Amino acid sequence: MASLNVYSALVVLFLTCGAAMATKENDQIIKENHCETKMGLPCVLEAFMSIFEIGSISNKCWGELVGLGKVCHSALVKRTLENPLFKDLTPATIIAKSIQTWNNCLALIDSPSPSA
């Protein structure tokens, strides 16, 4: 449980203070597209845990992730990787998990409902 609180704090830090560590390109993309305001904090935490740790994303949050858009999703993941707190992570692994999460999300959103 304490681990979740630590990661929650890191995500909040990432959302509020991470801009100082971002490249100008990612920062510009995030600012121009209002990326930091498109998802609620609970879904941000689910997506973060799914990509940077181990976790899954609820159906509600799949929709929010799609609403965020791929450009914002990629820029936020890249900006997080630039943060010194995550220097021990392997960028290629995180990028692969990010792409997998995005593709899974699209597949779930695009698939017809069982009741349809």
C-alpha angles and dihedrals in degrees: 000000000000088000091059090051091051091051091046089055091048092051091050089048089049092051097046107030107018094094091082090063098043127102114250090248096056091040091053093048091049093047097044093048096041087233096165093061101048100081132048118241095251090057092043088056092049093049092045093051092046092053105031100031133003120299146103135246123237123232090254091055094047086063092049091049091053088047089053090059132223095269092056092041092054095043093050093048091049092048091051090052089055091058111102089227088072099042092118093060121097106242094208091055093048093047089050091050089047092053091045091050091049093048092047089050093052092046091053093045093047096044116098118253115256089235093055 
